[in-house]
Amino acid sequence: MSVVTDEAGVARCGWSAGDDEYRRYHDEEWGVALHGDRPLFEKLSLEGFQAGLSWITILRRRPNFRRAFADFEIDAVAELTTSDVERLMLDPGIIRNRAKIVATISNARITRELVRDDPGALDRMIWSFAPHRRARPPGAGEVPAVTAESTAMSKALRGLGYRFVGPTTLYALMQASGMVDDHFAGCWRAGR
């Protein structure tokens, strides 16, 4: 199911069919160029929470994540304490995985240092791994889970101490933030 056409005749990537929030995300966010240290830190954090889960689980809980993590303001997240971790572990609105919560706080601290004297440093670093344009995937079977670029980005971020930044997670980040355009051939968003 690479592309599906809805009742209004709009063709979309098949993964977005059957759920209003997925359709909205597909139409308005996925594959749109995302810039800025805070927005990319949020996307990086949410992709880390998604590891092992479906994206719709994270998408539906995103408002709760934003509330719980101070709208992913880097300085605010970096200041969270062990008592905040315990509080977050009791929050049913987010994914209560201690390792992912602690990693998000640690990643915020690393990001704070990275951008403190160089605003935009996280944005530039992430986007430095954007691949050259490649052929549009005709269907789901041709979309890679890992690329040389996502592997290199993972190595660079891990080298700085980031966690939950494996190559598969980072390829999903690349798709979500518009570094790659994996809308299937025939989808109305392809190439926009």
C-alpha positions, 0 to 999 in steps of 0.5 A: 500500500504505497499510495492510497487515494481518499474519498476526495481524490487526494493521493497520499503515502499509504502509511497515513491512511486510516487515521486523521492525526497521521493524515494531518502529520503527513500533509503538514509536517512530515518531509517539510524542512525543519530548522532551529535548535529547539525544534530539532531538539524536540524532534530528536527527543521524540524520535528517541522516545519512539524507538521500539514503538509506532510513531502514532503512539508518540504523535498522539502523546506529543502534547503531553510530551511538550507539557512534560518537557517544557515545550522542549526548551533546551535550557529548561530540559537541561535543568531537570533533576532526578526528582523530575525524572521520578515525577515524569515516571509517574506521568501516564501521558508520556512514555514512562521509560526511565532510560529515554527520560534520562537520555532526553535530559542528558541530550539537552545538557549536551545541546545546551553546551553545543549551542551556548556560544554558537546558536544554530550549531545543532541545526547546522550539525544535523543538516550537514548530514543531509544527503544529495537528492536521490530517486523517489521511492516508488513504494514502502519496500524501497525506503531504507531504514538506515543510510550512510548519512544516518549512520555518520550522523549517529556516530557524530552525535554519539561522539558528543555523548548523545543517547538514543540516536541510532542510525535507524532513529536518525533516518526517521529524523531525516525523513520527518525534518525534510532532509530527505523526501520519502513521500512515495511517487504519486503522493500529492506531497512528493517533491513539494 
